[in-house]
Amino acid sequence: MTMLRRQSLAILNRALVCLWGCSALPPARPARPYELRVGDAALQVHFEPGRLAVGEAAVLDWIHTAAQAVSSYLGRFPVRAAHIYLRIEDGEGVSGGTTYRSQPPQVHIALGEQSTSAQLQADWVMPHELFHLGFPSLASCHHWMEEGLATYAEPLGRARIHALSAEQVWGDLVRDMPQGLPGRGDQGLDCTFGWGRTYWGGAMFWLVADVQTRLRSDNRKGIEHALRAIVAEGGTLEELWPIDRVLAVGDRAIGGDVLRRLYDDMKNKPAPVDLQALWQRLGVVSRDGRISFDERAPLSAVRRA
């Protein structure tokens, strides 16, 4: 895990990863396109002027790995085509990114010219942005659901292709999820627009939904099944959906009304989650900055799934 994620600056960067509005695109810039194939999808990668110490081949491999993480979680890459623009700047590492709803969608990433292969391999920004492609655009009051999904699913997708360890995934969730808890004056996720509630409050919604779904299905289904059904019905970033359609399609795929009930509970009131109790039930043990697992915990099988 890179320092980008370990330092507090990473917390602020999450709030900049996808801007509040996706209506206006930045002006086009000269670029040299490469094509990456991910299943049936074609990703056009544009390197803007600059010299990368790591080399373009390593960058293309980084993008392809992020796309594989998305495909692993969603069952396939969610869109047929997308353009990825890499702005080369001073410094090192990935300093931010934005995804734009267009035809086809565009992903813009700021990459330091002194970036190393290790920094690319540990990066979360590229998979976060690519996960946005696999969920419909919603009204602005539901922005937390879009950002929360990308925040929650990104490490799970990377873990499924063995790009992250289980200890890293749960360690980051234990460390960062409390930022999504409601504070004084909170009026629910649809009405509270701070970055912590948007990103980590949204991620908390999806975590709780995932746990509840697995409990109700005897661990046969998780939220990835809801998301795959949404994508199968055309619910990608290219489309604007009402929230009721998202919840209905997702719940139909996983059975029951987990998403509907949880949304109704959290949309317009604080609805805090007892995270410490949840970690204990899942068997996630954090001690002195280290993560271990208690396989005797009642929900240890859910955690592993």
Backbone torsions as a table, in degrees:
resi	resn	phi	psi	omega
1	MET	NA	128.7	-175.1
2	THR	-78.6	165.3	176.1
3	MET	-64.2	-25.4	178.5
4	LEU	-54.0	-36.6	-179.4
5	ARG	-90.6	-27.4	-176.5
6	ARG	-75.8	-29.8	-174.6
7	GLN	-87.4	159.5	-177.9
8	SER	-64.9	-22.9	178.6
9	LEU	-59.7	-29.8	179.6
10	ALA	-62.2	-32.9	-179.7
11	ILE	-63.3	-44.4	179.1
12	LEU	-68.7	-36.3	179.4
13	ASN	-60.4	-34.7	179.3
14	ARG	-59.4	-34.6	179.9
15	ALA	-72.2	-13.7	179.9
16	LEU	-103.7	-5.8	-172.6
17	VAL	-61.7	-44.8	176.0
18	CYS	-130.7	118.9	-175.1
19	LEU	-68.8	161.2	-174.6
20	TRP	-59.5	-39.2	-179.3
21	GLY	-111.7	146.7	178.6
22	CYS	-125.1	33.2	-173.7
23	SER	-89.6	-32.9	-176.4
24	ALA	-111.2	135.7	179.3
25	LEU	-96.2	148.2	175.1
26	PRO	-69.0	159.3	179.8
27	PRO	-62.4	145.3	179.6
28	ALA	-66.8	145.2	179.6
29	ARG	-127.2	153.6	177.3
30	PRO	-59.4	140.2	-178.9
31	ALA	-152.9	158.7	175.7
32	ARG	-107.0	108.3	-173.0
33	PRO	-82.3	141.7	168.4
34	TYR	-120.9	151.6	176.9
35	GLU	-111.8	128.0	173.4
36	LEU	-110.6	132.5	176.4
37	ARG	-99.8	128.1	176.7
38	VAL	-128.0	95.7	-171.7
39	GLY	63.1	-125.0	178.5
40	ASP	-88.7	-0.1	-175.7
41	ALA	-92.6	147.2	176.4
42	ALA	-118.2	117.6	177.7
43	LEU	-103.6	119.1	177.2
44	GLN	-91.6	116.3	-175.5
45	VAL	-104.9	124.3	-176.5
46	HIS	-114.5	118.1	174.4
47	PHE	-92.7	118.1	176.3
48	GLU	-81.6	164.3	-172.9
49	PRO	-52.9	137.2	179.8
50	GLY	152.7	162.6	-178.6
51	ARG	-115.0	120.0	-178.6
52	LEU	-97.2	124.9	178.8
53	ALA	-64.7	-31.9	-175.1
54	VAL	-79.7	-20.1	-179.6
55	GLY	91.2	150.0	-175.2
56	GLU	-70.0	-31.6	-179.8
57	ALA	-61.1	-40.7	178.9
58	ALA	-66.6	-35.7	178.5
59	VAL	-67.6	-42.2	178.2
60	LEU	-63.1	-38.2	178.0
61	ASP	-65.6	-39.2	177.1
62	TRP	-60.4	-45.5	180.0
63	ILE	-64.8	-42.8	-178.9
64	HIS	-63.5	-39.7	178.3
65	THR	-63.7	-42.3	177.6
66	ALA	-62.4	-40.4	178.8
67	ALA	-66.1	-35.3	176.7
68	GLN	-65.8	-37.0	177.5
69	ALA	-61.7	-42.7	177.9
70	VAL	-64.1	-46.2	-178.8
71	SER	-62.6	-38.0	-179.6
72	SER	-63.3	-41.5	-177.0
73	TYR	-77.2	-39.6	-176.0
74	LEU	-92.8	-3.5	180.0
75	GLY	89.2	-22.8	175.4
76	ARG	-166.7	165.7	175.4
77	PHE	-71.2	132.6	-165.2
78	PRO	-72.2	-25.4	-178.9
79	VAL	-121.9	157.7	-178.4
80	ARG	-78.3	-26.6	-176.6
81	ALA	-151.6	148.7	175.3
82	ALA	-157.9	153.4	175.8
83	HIS	-111.1	132.4	178.1
84	ILE	-117.3	121.4	-178.7
85	TYR	-109.7	126.4	-179.4
86	LEU	-108.0	112.7	176.4
87	ARG	-91.2	117.2	-177.9
88	ILE	-89.0	125.7	-176.4
89	GLU	-133.8	175.0	177.4
90	ASP	-64.4	154.7	174.8
91	GLY	96.4	-158.6	-177.4
92	GLU	-142.5	159.2	179.5
93	GLY	83.6	177.6	179.9
94	VAL	-98.0	118.9	-174.2
95	SER	-97.2	-7.4	178.2
96	GLY	162.9	171.3	179.5
97	GLY	-162.7	159.0	179.1
98	THR	-143.8	139.5	176.0
99	THR	-111.5	135.2	-177.0
100	TYR	-115.7	136.0	175.0
101	ARG	-80.6	109.2	179.6
102	SER	-150.6	-176.8	178.5
103	GLN	-120.1	103.2	-8.0
104	PRO	-78.0	171.4	-179.0
105	PRO	-63.5	155.8	177.4
106	GLN	-122.7	139.6	174.9
107	VAL	-120.6	123.7	-179.8
108	HIS	-113.4	125.9	-176.0
109	ILE	-126.1	136.7	174.8
110	ALA	-99.0	121.1	-173.8
111	LEU	-126.5	127.8	179.0
112	GLY	-71.3	139.9	-175.6
113	GLU	-68.6	-18.9	178.9
114	GLN	-98.8	17.3	179.8
115	SER	-60.8	147.4	179.5
116	THR	-107.1	165.3	176.9
117	SER	-61.4	-38.6	179.5
118	ALA	-62.1	-39.3	178.8
119	GLN	-66.7	-38.9	178.0
120	LEU	-66.0	-43.3	-177.9
121	GLN	-65.0	-29.7	-178.6
122	ALA	-93.1	-2.4	-173.7
123	ASP	-68.7	142.4	175.4
124	TRP	-107.8	-14.0	-173.1
125	VAL	-67.5	-47.3	-178.0
126	MET	-60.6	-50.4	177.6
127	PRO	-63.7	-34.1	176.3
128	HIS	-57.0	-48.8	-178.4
129	GLU	-66.2	-40.5	-179.2
130	LEU	-67.9	-29.9	176.1
131	PHE	-64.5	-28.4	177.6
132	HIS	-60.5	-27.1	-178.4
133	LEU	-66.4	-21.9	-175.3
134	GLY	-98.1	27.9	179.4
135	PHE	-150.5	140.0	-176.6
136	PRO	-68.4	155.3	173.3
137	SER	-73.0	136.3	-177.5
138	LEU	-118.1	169.2	173.4
139	ALA	-59.7	153.9	-172.3
140	SER	-59.2	-29.3	-179.7
141	CYS	-69.8	-14.6	178.6
142	HIS	-105.9	18.5	-177.6
143	HIS	-58.0	-30.8	179.1
144	TRP	-59.8	-32.0	-178.7
145	MET	-69.3	-38.4	178.0
146	GLU	-68.1	-50.8	-177.4
147	GLU	-69.9	-37.3	178.0
148	GLY	-63.2	-37.8	178.3
149	LEU	-64.1	-47.9	179.8
150	ALA	-62.4	-36.8	179.2
151	THR	-67.1	-42.7	-177.7
152	TYR	-76.5	-45.0	-172.5
153	ALA	-77.4	-28.2	-176.3
154	GLU	-54.5	-52.1	179.6
155	PRO	-67.9	-30.9	178.7
156	LEU	-66.7	-41.8	177.3
157	GLY	-62.6	-41.1	179.2
158	ARG	-67.5	-37.2	178.6
159	ALA	-65.3	-34.5	-177.1
160	ARG	-70.1	-20.8	174.3
161	ILE	-104.6	15.3	176.0
162	HIS	64.8	30.7	173.8
163	ALA	-91.6	-12.2	174.8
164	LEU	-138.2	149.6	174.7
165	SER	-87.6	159.8	176.3
166	ALA	-59.8	-36.5	179.0
167	GLU	-63.0	-38.8	178.4
168	GLN	-67.5	-43.6	-179.3
169	VAL	-58.7	-53.9	-175.7
170	TRP	-72.3	-31.0	176.4
171	GLY	-62.1	-43.2	178.6
172	ASP	-67.4	-39.6	179.1
173	LEU	-65.0	-43.6	179.3
174	VAL	-62.8	-41.1	-178.1
175	ARG	-70.4	-42.5	-168.2
176	ASP	-100.2	-25.0	-175.1
177	MET	-58.8	-33.7	178.8
178	PRO	-57.7	-20.9	178.0
179	GLN	-66.5	-14.8	179.3
180	GLY	-93.3	-3.0	179.8
181	LEU	-69.1	147.2	-179.1
182	PRO	-68.2	142.4	176.7
183	GLY	-106.3	-169.6	-179.4
184	ARG	-61.8	134.0	178.0
185	GLY	81.2	4.0	-178.8
186	ASP	-63.9	137.9	-178.4
187	GLN	-117.6	17.5	-179.5
188	GLY	103.9	164.9	-172.9
189	LEU	-66.3	-32.0	179.2
190	ASP	-73.9	-13.0	-171.3
191	CYS	-123.3	2.2	-177.9
192	THR	-123.0	118.3	-167.2
193	PHE	-110.5	14.6	176.6
194	GLY	-65.8	155.3	-175.7
195	TRP	-63.6	-37.3	-178.5
196	GLY	-63.0	-45.3	179.0
197	ARG	-69.7	-35.4	-179.2
198	THR	-65.4	-51.9	-175.3
199	TYR	-82.9	-54.4	-174.0
200	TRP	-88.7	-28.3	170.4
201	GLY	-65.8	-40.8	175.4
202	GLY	-63.7	-41.7	177.5
203	ALA	-63.1	-35.6	178.6
204	MET	-63.7	-40.6	176.1
205	PHE	-56.0	-48.2	-177.0
206	TRP	-70.6	-34.7	176.5
207	LEU	-62.7	-49.6	-179.5
208	VAL	-63.1	-40.4	178.0
209	ALA	-62.4	-39.1	179.6
210	ASP	-64.2	-46.7	179.9
211	VAL	-62.4	-47.2	-179.2
212	GLN	-62.6	-39.8	179.3
213	THR	-62.6	-44.0	-179.0
214	ARG	-67.8	-35.7	177.2
215	LEU	-65.7	-42.9	-177.4
216	ARG	-73.1	-23.4	-176.9
217	SER	-105.5	14.0	-175.5
218	ASP	54.0	39.2	175.1
219	ASN	70.1	16.1	179.2
220	ARG	-84.5	-22.9	-177.1
221	LYS	-134.9	153.8	174.9
222	GLY	-138.6	-175.5	-176.6
223	ILE	-67.1	-19.0	176.6
224	GLU	-60.0	-29.9	178.0
225	HIS	-69.9	-36.7	174.6
226	ALA	-64.6	-43.9	-177.6
227	LEU	-67.6	-37.9	178.6
228	ARG	-64.6	-37.5	177.7
229	ALA	-67.1	-39.5	178.1
230	ILE	-62.5	-45.4	177.6
231	VAL	-62.7	-40.8	-178.9
232	ALA	-61.6	-28.0	177.8
233	GLU	-91.6	12.3	177.1
234	GLY	89.6	11.4	-178.2
235	GLY	-82.4	73.3	176.0
236	THR	-113.0	177.2	-178.3
237	LEU	-56.7	-26.0	-177.3
238	GLU	-68.7	-17.0	-174.9
239	GLU	-113.0	144.2	175.4
240	LEU	-99.4	116.1	-178.1
241	TRP	-114.7	149.7	168.0
242	PRO	-75.8	152.2	-176.9
243	ILE	-60.9	-35.0	-178.7
244	ASP	-62.1	-34.6	179.0
245	ARG	-69.5	-41.6	177.3
246	VAL	-57.4	-49.4	-177.5
247	LEU	-65.2	-40.7	-177.3
248	ALA	-67.3	-45.9	-179.4
249	VAL	-66.3	-42.2	179.4
250	GLY	-64.3	-45.7	-179.3
251	ASP	-65.8	-36.7	179.0
252	ARG	-62.2	-35.8	-178.4
253	ALA	-72.7	-35.6	-176.6
254	ILE	-97.6	-9.9	179.6
255	GLY	82.9	134.1	-179.7
256	GLY	89.7	-155.8	-175.1
257	ASP	-138.1	38.7	-177.5
258	VAL	-57.8	-50.7	-175.6
259	LEU	-66.3	-43.1	-179.4
260	ARG	-61.5	-48.9	-178.0
261	ARG	-64.8	-41.7	-178.5
262	LEU	-68.3	-41.0	177.1
263	TYR	-61.4	-46.5	-179.8
264	ASP	-61.6	-31.2	-179.8
265	ASP	-75.3	-31.7	-171.7
266	MET	-107.6	-9.0	-171.0
267	LYS	-69.9	-38.0	-173.3
268	ASN	-133.0	21.4	171.7
269	LYS	-150.1	160.4	-170.7
270	PRO	-57.4	-47.1	178.6
271	ALA	47.1	61.6	-179.7
272	PRO	-65.0	152.3	178.4
273	VAL	-111.6	133.0	176.5
274	ASP	-79.0	89.5	-174.8
275	LEU	-66.5	-38.7	-179.0
276	GLN	-62.2	-41.1	177.6
277	ALA	-66.7	-37.4	179.5
278	LEU	-65.4	-45.4	178.7
279	TRP	-59.8	-41.3	-178.7
280	GLN	-63.6	-43.3	179.7
281	ARG	-66.4	-33.6	178.8
282	LEU	-78.8	-13.5	-178.8
283	GLY	80.7	29.9	177.3
284	VAL	-98.5	116.0	-175.8
285	VAL	-112.4	120.6	178.1
286	SER	-112.5	119.2	-178.8
287	ARG	-143.1	121.2	178.3
288	ASP	55.9	39.6	176.9
289	GLY	78.6	5.8	179.8
290	ARG	-114.6	146.2	-179.6
291	ILE	-108.9	133.3	171.9
292	SER	-136.5	172.4	-174.4
293	PHE	-125.5	137.1	176.9
294	ASP	-100.7	103.3	-176.7
295	GLU	-74.1	-6.0	176.5
296	ARG	-89.8	-5.6	-179.3
297	ALA	-64.8	147.2	-175.2
298	PRO	-60.5	-28.5	-178.3
299	LEU	-113.4	28.1	-179.7
300	SER	-63.5	-34.9	178.2
301	ALA	-66.9	-35.7	176.4
302	VAL	-65.1	-43.2	178.3
303	ARG	-59.1	-46.1	-179.0
304	ARG	-63.4	-36.1	179.0
305	ALA	-70.5	NA	NA
